[in-house]
């Protein structure tokens, strides 16, 4: 069921431009809104940053952000206003009743978002009001936790909580400015109110270099956007649903899927880099000093490019992709479940929350299930390699140039091929679509995981348990020999006395 799209005054112009450049009009609006962060940053720094009255700062950010939201979504802007106002009044009424407030705040925002998904979802990744709203949901839920953390004693707070806790709630205007911050409300990144507060108070303005760093990030974003557009022209999503793809030789199929996944990832990465560049230019992202004593502007970075491009495993992708959202989930979901005293359950709950937050499509749940399975498998393989393979053959392998080359090629091939498998469900969303692609590549992702699981658990049961037992017996024998030696030494010492 898809929601009616409002006809905005500028639709005719935007449709003409979008048609001319060959992109959907919604994508063009999104790109223009992201790029608007740069002139807004320049205007703010030149005309507003030095004004002592902070009210004007808040009005500027709240007005610009809400205006850009209307530019994209028209009357549907009321959804975000309703969410912000609800949290504001919940804080006013229930702040001192922390558990009740947190429960109502969480349930309201997640329910509203899921209802939005229900009424607007289709078979595609839609650029609708729900896209910025899912960013806002995390911002308001995190803000709620920060407000209740401010009621606790300092000694009760973790290191992360001390950095984000709010002793006093902001005004409605301040909350609107924080929620609608022009270069952060649309596609992220997440940042706490304390960062926005420090920025408004001018704590980051004393540091130089943000303009140069922001321009570099903009350049990287533009580069990834171009690569994405060129790559997806050669390997469009629709190609992988065709009989022609299924007839390609198997090795080519899985590599095509892997390179397509790279290009698809670049679509998100380019948006985050362009957004981050604007945030750096305005000076919001200061993190401290780097190892060389220079200002570090990576405080709102949502992607670690070096790790993304040089990493060899799915865990490297997890660590380098959508970083701020993962950090948010770690701080406000995973760590808040510490009372369960079970990391596996906490990790599973965090992935489950991420899947639900994305929406109802089965592809999201399959993607996060695959993330859990693949990362767990990688840890098992690493353990097996370091505990079994290297002790026996490490002295040969480590001195072989041929092995090092094969090792590098194998890891890179795995990195490309399995990225295609893992991202398929996320992009194609519906079971009827992603299962077609899985079938076209002979379900190789499932097959390799199941084969490894059978081997690993069989080996662990029949060989590793025996090895551990032998090691344990050897250690016990060594302890007994040591104790016996000590007793004999004591006996000799007594006789000498």
C-alpha positions as CSV (number, residue, x, y, z in Angstrom):
1,X,0.0,0.0,0.0
2,X,1.6,3.3,-1.1
3,X,0.7,6.7,0.2
4,X,-0.5,9.4,-2.1
5,X,2.3,11.7,-3.1
6,X,1.6,15.4,-2.6
7,X,2.0,17.7,-5.7
8,X,4.4,20.4,-4.5
9,X,4.7,23.9,-6.2
10,X,8.2,23.0,-7.4
11,X,7.3,19.6,-8.7
12,X,7.2,20.6,-12.4
13,X,10.6,22.2,-12.3
14,X,12.1,19.2,-10.4
15,X,10.5,16.7,-12.7
16,X,12.0,18.4,-15.7
17,X,15.5,18.5,-14.3
18,X,15.3,14.9,-13.0
19,X,14.1,13.7,-16.4
20,X,16.9,15.6,-18.1
21,X,19.6,13.9,-16.0
22,X,17.9,10.5,-15.9
23,X,17.3,10.1,-12.2
24,X,14.1,9.8,-10.1
25,X,12.9,13.2,-8.9
26,X,12.9,12.0,-5.2
27,X,16.6,11.1,-5.5
28,X,17.4,14.5,-7.1
29,X,15.6,16.3,-4.2
30,X,17.6,14.2,-1.7
31,X,20.9,15.1,-3.4
32,X,20.1,18.8,-3.6
33,X,19.1,18.8,0.1
34,X,22.3,17.1,1.1
35,X,24.3,19.6,-1.0
36,X,22.4,22.5,0.6
37,X,24.3,21.9,3.7
38,X,27.4,23.5,2.2
39,X,25.9,27.0,1.4
40,X,24.0,26.9,4.7
41,X,27.3,26.2,6.5
42,X,29.0,29.2,4.7
43,X,26.0,31.5,5.5
44,X,26.0,30.5,9.1
45,X,29.7,30.9,9.6
46,X,29.8,34.3,7.9
47,X,26.6,35.9,9.3
48,X,25.4,34.1,12.4
49,X,28.2,32.2,14.2
50,X,29.5,35.3,15.9
51,X,26.1,36.5,17.2
52,X,26.0,36.1,21.0
53,X,22.2,35.5,21.1
54,X,21.9,31.7,20.8
55,X,18.2,32.0,20.0
56,X,19.0,33.2,16.5
57,X,21.2,30.1,16.0
58,X,18.4,27.8,17.0
59,X,15.9,29.6,14.8
60,X,18.3,29.3,11.8
61,X,18.8,25.6,12.2
62,X,15.2,24.7,13.0
63,X,13.9,26.9,10.2
64,X,16.4,25.6,7.5
65,X,15.9,22.0,8.5
66,X,12.1,22.1,8.5
67,X,12.2,24.0,5.2
68,X,14.4,21.4,3.6
69,X,12.1,18.7,5.0
70,X,9.1,20.4,3.4
71,X,11.0,20.7,0.1
72,X,11.3,16.9,0.1
73,X,8.1,15.7,1.6
74,X,5.6,18.6,1.6
75,X,2.7,18.3,4.2
76,X,4.2,15.0,5.4
77,X,6.6,17.2,7.4
78,X,3.9,17.0,10.1
79,X,5.1,13.5,10.9
80,X,8.4,14.7,12.2
81,X,6.9,17.7,14.0
82,X,4.5,15.3,15.8
83,X,7.4,13.1,16.9
84,X,9.4,16.0,18.3
85,X,6.5,17.6,20.1
86,X,5.5,14.2,21.6
87,X,9.0,13.7,23.1
88,X,9.1,17.3,24.3
89,X,5.8,17.0,26.2
90,X,6.7,13.5,27.6
91,X,9.9,15.1,29.0
92,X,7.9,17.9,30.6
93,X,5.3,15.6,32.2
94,X,7.2,12.3,32.9
95,X,10.9,13.1,33.1
96,X,11.1,12.2,36.9
97,X,9.3,8.9,36.2
98,X,12.2,7.5,34.2
99,X,11.0,4.0,33.4
100,X,7.5,5.1,32.4
101,X,8.9,7.9,30.3
102,X,11.5,5.7,28.5
103,X,8.9,3.0,27.8
104,X,6.3,5.5,26.4
105,X,8.9,7.4,24.4
106,X,10.3,4.2,22.9
107,X,6.9,2.6,22.1
108,X,5.5,5.7,20.6
109,X,8.4,6.4,18.2
110,X,8.8,2.8,17.1
111,X,5.1,2.3,16.7
112,X,4.7,5.5,14.6
113,X,7.6,4.5,12.4
114,X,6.3,1.0,11.8
115,X,2.8,2.3,11.0
116,X,4.5,4.6,8.5
117,X,6.3,1.7,6.9
118,X,3.0,-0.2,6.8
119,X,1.1,2.5,4.9
120,X,4.0,3.5,2.5
121,X,6.0,0.4,1.7
122,X,6.4,-1.0,-1.8
123,X,8.8,-3.5,-3.4
124,X,11.5,-0.8,-3.8
125,X,13.6,1.2,-1.4
126,X,11.3,4.3,-1.3
127,X,12.5,7.8,-0.7
128,X,9.6,8.9,1.4
129,X,9.0,10.8,4.7
130,X,9.8,7.5,6.5
131,X,13.5,7.8,5.5
132,X,14.4,10.9,7.6
133,X,11.8,9.7,10.2
134,X,13.8,6.6,11.0
135,X,16.8,8.8,11.7
136,X,14.6,11.0,13.9
137,X,13.3,8.0,15.8
138,X,16.8,7.1,16.9
139,X,17.6,10.7,17.8
140,X,14.5,11.1,20.0
141,X,14.9,7.7,21.7
142,X,18.6,8.4,22.4
143,X,17.7,11.9,23.6
144,X,15.2,10.3,26.0
145,X,17.9,8.1,27.5
146,X,20.2,11.1,27.8
147,X,17.5,13.0,29.7
148,X,17.0,10.2,32.2
149,X,20.7,9.7,32.6
150,X,20.9,13.3,33.7
151,X,18.8,12.4,36.8
152,X,21.4,9.9,38.0
153,X,24.4,10.4,40.2
154,X,27.7,10.8,38.3
155,X,29.0,7.5,39.8
156,X,26.1,5.6,38.4
157,X,26.9,6.5,34.8
158,X,29.2,4.8,32.3
159,X,31.9,6.7,30.4
160,X,29.6,7.0,27.4
161,X,26.7,8.2,29.5
162,X,28.8,10.8,31.2
163,X,29.5,12.3,27.8
164,X,25.8,12.5,26.7
165,X,23.7,12.9,29.9
166,X,21.6,16.0,30.1
167,X,21.1,17.6,33.5
168,X,18.5,20.1,32.2
169,X,16.1,19.5,29.2
170,X,16.4,22.0,26.4
171,X,13.6,24.3,25.3
172,X,11.2,23.4,22.4
173,X,13.1,25.6,20.0
174,X,16.4,24.0,21.0
175,X,15.0,20.6,20.5
176,X,13.6,21.5,17.1
177,X,17.0,22.9,16.0
178,X,18.7,19.7,17.2
179,X,16.2,17.4,15.5
180,X,16.1,19.4,12.2
181,X,19.8,20.2,12.0
182,X,20.1,20.7,8.2
183,X,23.0,18.4,7.4
184,X,22.0,15.7,9.9
185,X,18.2,15.1,9.8
186,X,17.9,13.5,6.4
187,X,20.3,10.5,6.2
188,X,22.1,10.9,9.5
189,X,24.5,10.7,11.1
190,X,23.4,10.3,14.7
191,X,24.9,12.7,17.3
192,X,23.8,13.5,20.9
193,X,22.3,16.8,22.0
194,X,25.5,17.5,24.0
195,X,27.5,17.7,20.8
196,X,25.0,20.2,19.3
197,X,25.0,22.2,22.5
198,X,28.8,22.3,22.5
199,X,28.8,23.4,18.9
200,X,26.3,26.2,19.5
201,X,28.3,27.4,22.5
202,X,31.3,27.8,20.2
203,X,33.5,25.2,21.8
204,X,34.6,23.8,18.4
205,X,35.0,27.1,16.7
206,X,38.5,27.8,18.0
207,X,39.9,24.9,16.0
208,X,41.0,25.4,12.4
209,X,41.1,23.1,9.5
210,X,37.4,22.2,9.2
211,X,37.0,23.8,5.8
212,X,39.9,21.8,4.2
213,X,38.7,18.6,5.9
214,X,35.1,19.2,4.7
215,X,36.2,19.8,1.1
216,X,38.2,16.6,1.1
217,X,35.2,14.7,2.3
218,X,33.0,16.3,-0.3
219,X,35.5,15.2,-3.0
220,X,35.4,11.7,-1.7
221,X,31.6,11.7,-1.7
222,X,31.5,13.0,-5.3
223,X,33.9,10.3,-6.4
224,X,31.9,7.5,-4.8
225,X,28.7,8.9,-6.3
226,X,30.2,8.9,-9.8
227,X,31.5,5.3,-9.4
228,X,28.1,4.2,-8.1
229,X,26.2,5.7,-11.0
230,X,28.6,4.3,-13.6
231,X,28.8,0.9,-12.0
232,X,25.0,0.5,-11.6
233,X,24.5,1.4,-15.3
234,X,26.5,-1.7,-16.2
235,X,25.1,-3.9,-13.4
236,X,21.6,-2.6,-12.6
237,X,19.5,-4.3,-9.9
238,X,17.0,-5.6,-12.5
239,X,19.7,-7.6,-14.3
240,X,20.0,-10.1,-11.5
241,X,16.4,-11.1,-11.8
242,X,16.7,-12.0,-15.5
243,X,17.2,-15.5,-17.0
244,X,20.2,-14.1,-18.8
245,X,22.1,-13.7,-15.5
246,X,21.3,-17.3,-14.4
247,X,22.9,-18.5,-17.7
248,X,26.2,-16.8,-17.0
249,X,29.1,-19.1,-15.8
250,X,28.9,-19.6,-12.1
251,X,32.2,-17.9,-11.2
252,X,31.2,-14.9,-13.2
253,X,27.8,-14.8,-11.6
254,X,29.1,-14.6,-8.1
255,X,31.7,-12.0,-9.0
256,X,29.1,-9.9,-10.8
257,X,27.0,-10.0,-7.7
258,X,29.9,-9.0,-5.6
259,X,30.8,-6.0,-7.7
260,X,27.2,-5.0,-7.9
261,X,27.0,-5.0,-4.1
262,X,30.1,-2.7,-4.0
263,X,28.4,-0.2,-6.3
264,X,25.1,-0.5,-4.3
265,X,27.0,0.2,-1.1
266,X,28.6,3.3,-2.7
267,X,25.1,4.8,-3.1
268,X,24.8,5.0,0.7
269,X,28.5,5.9,1.2
270,X,28.4,8.8,-1.2
271,X,25.4,10.3,0.7
272,X,27.1,9.9,4.0
273,X,30.3,11.4,2.8
274,X,28.6,14.4,1.2
275,X,26.6,15.0,4.4
276,X,29.7,14.6,6.6
277,X,31.6,17.1,4.5
278,X,28.9,19.8,5.2
279,X,28.9,19.0,8.9
280,X,32.7,19.3,9.0
281,X,32.6,22.6,7.1
282,X,30.2,24.1,9.7
283,X,32.4,22.7,12.5
284,X,30.1,20.3,14.3
285,X,32.3,17.2,14.0
286,X,35.3,18.1,16.2
287,X,36.5,15.0,18.1
288,X,39.8,16.2,19.7
289,X,43.3,16.0,18.5
290,X,44.8,13.2,16.4
291,X,48.1,11.5,17.1
292,X,49.9,14.4,15.4
293,X,48.3,17.0,17.6
294,X,46.0,18.2,14.7
295,X,42.3,18.7,15.0
296,X,40.3,15.5,14.3
297,X,37.1,16.2,12.5
298,X,35.8,12.7,12.4
299,X,33.3,13.0,15.3
300,X,30.3,12.4,13.0
301,X,31.9,10.0,10.5
302,X,29.5,7.3,9.3
303,X,32.0,5.4,7.2
304,X,35.6,4.3,7.7
305,X,36.9,4.4,4.1
306,X,40.3,2.9,4.7
307,X,38.9,-0.1,6.5
308,X,36.0,-0.5,4.0
309,X,38.3,-0.7,1.0
310,X,41.2,-2.7,2.6
311,X,39.2,-5.0,4.8
312,X,38.9,-8.7,4.0
313,X,36.0,-9.9,6.1
314,X,32.3,-9.2,6.6
315,X,33.2,-8.0,10.1
316,X,35.3,-5.3,8.5
317,X,32.2,-4.2,6.6
318,X,30.2,-4.1,9.8
319,X,32.9,-2.0,11.5
320,X,33.3,0.4,8.6
321,X,29.8,0.9,7.3
322,X,27.0,3.0,8.9
323,X,29.3,3.6,11.9
324,X,27.2,6.1,13.8
325,X,24.1,4.0,13.7
326,X,26.0,1.0,14.9
327,X,27.5,3.1,17.7
328,X,24.0,4.3,18.6
329,X,22.7,0.7,18.8
330,X,25.7,-0.3,20.8
331,X,25.2,2.5,23.4
332,X,21.4,2.6,23.6
333,X,20.5,-1.0,23.0
334,X,23.4,-3.5,23.4
335,X,24.9,-1.9,26.5
336,X,21.5,-1.1,28.1
337,X,20.9,-4.9,28.1
338,X,24.0,-5.5,30.2
339,X,21.7,-6.7,33.1
340,X,20.9,-9.8,31.1
341,X,24.5,-10.9,31.6
342,X,24.6,-12.6,28.2
343,X,26.4,-11.0,25.3
344,X,24.9,-13.3,22.7
345,X,21.3,-12.3,23.7
346,X,22.3,-8.7,23.8
347,X,23.9,-8.9,20.3
348,X,20.9,-10.8,18.9
349,X,18.6,-8.1,20.4
350,X,20.6,-5.3,18.9
351,X,20.5,-7.0,15.4
352,X,16.8,-7.6,15.9
353,X,16.2,-4.0,16.7
354,X,18.1,-2.9,13.6
355,X,16.0,-5.2,11.4
356,X,12.7,-4.0,12.9
357,X,13.9,-0.4,12.6
358,X,14.5,-0.8,8.9
359,X,10.9,-2.1,8.3
360,X,8.8,-5.2,7.6
361,X,10.5,-6.5,4.5
362,X,11.9,-10.0,4.9
363,X,15.1,-8.9,3.2
364,X,16.1,-6.9,6.2
365,X,15.7,-9.8,8.6
366,X,17.6,-12.1,6.3
367,X,20.4,-9.6,6.0
368,X,20.9,-9.2,9.7
369,X,20.5,-13.0,10.2
370,X,23.3,-13.5,7.6
371,X,25.4,-10.8,9.3
372,X,25.2,-12.8,12.6
373,X,25.9,-16.1,10.9
374,X,28.7,-14.9,8.7
375,X,30.5,-12.9,11.5
376,X,30.2,-15.9,13.8
377,X,31.6,-18.2,11.2
378,X,34.5,-15.9,10.5
379,X,35.4,-16.0,14.2
380,X,35.3,-19.8,14.1
381,X,37.5,-19.9,11.1
382,X,40.0,-17.5,12.6
383,X,40.1,-19.5,15.8
384,X,40.6,-22.8,13.8
385,X,43.4,-21.2,11.7
386,X,45.3,-19.8,14.7
387,X,44.8,-22.8,17.0
388,X,45.1,-25.7,14.6
389,X,46.6,-24.7,11.2
390,X,49.4,-22.3,12.3
391,X,50.8,-24.4,15.1
392,X,51.3,-27.3,12.7
393,X,52.2,-25.6,9.4
394,X,52.8,-22.0,10.3
395,X,56.6,-22.3,10.0
396,X,56.1,-23.4,6.3
397,X,53.2,-21.1,5.4
398,X,54.7,-17.9,6.8
399,X,57.9,-18.3,4.8
400,X,56.1,-19.0,1.5
401,X,55.6,-16.1,-0.9
402,X,53.2,-18.2,-3.0
403,X,51.1,-18.9,0.0
404,X,51.0,-15.2,1.0
405,X,49.8,-14.4,-2.5
406,X,47.2,-17.1,-2.5
407,X,46.1,-16.0,1.0
408,X,45.6,-12.4,-0.2
409,X,43.7,-13.5,-3.3
410,X,41.5,-15.8,-1.3
411,X,40.5,-13.2,1.3
412,X,39.9,-10.6,-1.4
413,X,37.7,-13.0,-3.4
414,X,35.8,-13.9,-0.3
415,X,35.4,-10.3,0.6
416,X,33.9,-9.5,-2.9
417,X,31.8,-12.6,-3.4
418,X,30.2,-12.8,0.1
419,X,29.4,-9.1,0.1
420,X,27.2,-9.8,-2.9
421,X,25.5,-12.6,-1.1
422,X,24.9,-10.7,2.1
423,X,23.6,-7.5,0.4
424,X,21.2,-9.2,-2.0
425,X,18.3,-9.5,0.5
426,X,18.8,-6.0,1.8
427,X,18.5,-4.5,-1.7
428,X,15.8,-6.7,-3.2
429,X,13.7,-6.6,0.0
430,X,10.8,-9.0,-0.9
431,X,11.3,-12.7,-0.5
432,X,9.9,-13.3,-4.0
433,X,12.7,-11.2,-5.4
434,X,15.8,-12.0,-3.3
435,X,15.1,-15.7,-3.4
436,X,15.3,-15.5,-7.2
437,X,18.8,-14.1,-7.0
438,X,19.9,-16.6,-4.4
439,X,18.6,-19.4,-6.7
440,X,20.5,-17.9,-9.6
441,X,23.8,-18.3,-7.8
442,X,22.9,-21.8,-6.5
443,X,22.5,-20.7,-2.9
444,X,26.3,-20.8,-2.5
445,X,26.2,-18.6,0.6
446,X,24.0,-21.1,2.6
447,X,26.0,-24.0,1.2
448,X,29.4,-22.8,2.4
449,X,28.1,-21.8,5.8
450,X,26.5,-25.2,6.4
451,X,29.5,-27.1,5.1
452,X,31.8,-25.2,7.4
453,X,29.4,-25.6,10.4
454,X,29.3,-29.4,9.9
455,X,33.1,-29.6,9.6
456,X,33.8,-27.3,12.5
457,X,31.5,-28.9,15.0
458,X,32.6,-32.4,13.9
459,X,36.2,-31.5,14.3
460,X,35.6,-29.8,17.6
461,X,33.7,-32.8,19.0
462,X,36.1,-35.6,17.9
463,X,39.5,-33.9,17.8
464,X,39.6,-30.6,19.7
465,X,38.0,-32.1,22.8
466,X,40.6,-34.8,22.8
467,X,43.4,-32.3,22.3
468,X,42.1,-30.1,25.1
469,X,41.9,-33.2,27.3
470,X,45.5,-34.1,26.5
471,X,46.7,-30.6,27.1
472,X,44.8,-30.5,30.4
473,X,46.4,-33.8,31.5
474,X,49.8,-32.6,30.5
475,X,49.3,-29.3,32.4
476,X,48.1,-31.3,35.5
477,X,51.2,-33.6,35.2
478,X,53.5,-30.6,35.0
479,X,51.8,-29.1,38.1
480,X,52.2,-32.3,40.0
481,X,55.9,-32.6,39.0
482,X,56.4,-29.0,40.1
483,X,54.7,-29.6,43.4
484,X,56.7,-32.9,43.9
485,X,59.9,-31.0,43.1
486,X,59.1,-28.4,45.7
487,X,58.4,-30.9,48.4
488,X,61.7,-32.7,47.6
489,X,63.5,-29.4,47.8
490,X,61.9,-28.6,51.1
491,X,62.9,-32.0,52.5
492,X,66.5,-31.5,51.3
493,X,66.6,-28.1,52.9
494,X,65.4,-29.5,56.3
495,X,68.0,-32.2,56.2
496,X,70.7,-29.6,55.5
497,X,69.5,-27.6,58.6
